[in-house]
Amino acid sequence: MLKECLENVRKTVPLVHNITNYVTVNDVANVLLACGGSPIMSDEAEDVEDITSVCGGLNINIGTLHKRSIEGMFRAGKKANELGHPVLLDPVGAGASALRTNTALELMKELKLAVIRGNISEIKTLALGSGTTKGVDADVADAVTEENLGEAAAFVKSFAKETGSLIAVTGAIDLVSDREKCCVIRNGRPEMGKITGTGCQLSGMMTAYVTANPENRLEAAAAAVCAMGLAGEIGWSRMQEGDGNATYRNRIIDAIYNMTGEELEKGAKYEIR
């Protein structure tokens, strides 16, 4: 199934509209190209409805909010809903400021979201309406561990049921859930946390996967998480003396570019709960 999800992205080349943050916008565009999709970036309110209309999916990332982009998010999201296109919300830093938290909660209220993807602190903030996110990183107290995995899986299933969205929680252990099933994914490397934007890249790639696999959105979202984590493992295995996090970022993107469906099926580490 993971193989089919990857191959459908390459076959259909989904065009993804990204309203994302200016820290990672270039990397998001490159990872979309690497996985087989096609990116468009626009956050201007007067532009976004036209752009969303020609795309297949919409990726909304609140990492560097400003008033113009917030208006663009709502306008693009409503147009995507009108057209039946999947919308992904990446609530970067929700819990770190009132503006981020309130914007994310309002987007959830006003838009039909196919996927909400964030770290556990951000997702808990949206579920509870408040949180303790430290910047854009998960609070250590919120980490998903082997010890609290059952509880965490039950929480994401419950939140998926409440919102009607797929919930993707990424960290050392990743969880992707609808209201009935939770995929527990253990791909990736801790060093991925030393690169700005791997989460933002994943949100762009996940939007492409979900857009290209409309009948199997849970599997598509899980496949994107597995592919990003596996690319982190492959990229790390190719690091050489003198390489650092800038090289590692490129090696991850290269690994996504070269990844086959067979390689993804073989390297994915996941279970269903």
Disulfide bonds with the S-S distance in Angstrom:
none
